[in-house]
Amino acid sequence: MADFLEVEVALEAEALEEAGDMRARDFISKLQHDDIVAAIRDAEHKTSGQIRVFISRKDVEDPVVAAQAAFLRLKMENTRHRNGVLIYVAPRVHKFAVIGDSAVHAKCGDGFWQEMRDSMAEHFRKSEFSQGIVHGIKKAGNLLAQHFPQRGDGNELPDDVAHD
């Protein structure tokens, strides 16, 4: 599993007890899927980077480990420039993680991920789940556009919201 080691852990936001109503069923039903997909498409229009969103209905103990597994299941490590970003949300346990592939993490550093985590968590605390995810997508898209401009590579991964 050598590829697993190349997936850089960008951040983890655990136990957001104050994060509003994050029951999995309610969370998923409240998501504005069209807005999330549109944000992914807009962000990827400016970059060769790839952004995915994964919503887990499971009880996960460690969201980073779960996000890494989802990253590999979604084949995000196979992007040409190793520039994928995954926003992973486990509403049932009030946790989320954002991870970037090796090239992304090398370009952005820890400060970017901490700022992204904090700003997404602020939306989640107000039960603004779709807005929090869209905000994360936009921040990731801006970072990717800065370091990985669009090169006509095409869309390597689906833009839909994945889930288990």
Secondary structure, 3 states (H helix, E strand, C coil): CHHHHHCEEEEEECCCCCCCCCCHHHHHHHCCHHHHHHHHHHHHHCECCEEEEEECCCCCCCHHHHHHHHHHHCCHHHCCCCCEEEEEEEHHHCEEEEEECHHHHHHHHHHHHHHHHHHHHHHHHCCCHHHHHHHHHHHHHHHHHHHCECCCCCCCCCCCEEEC
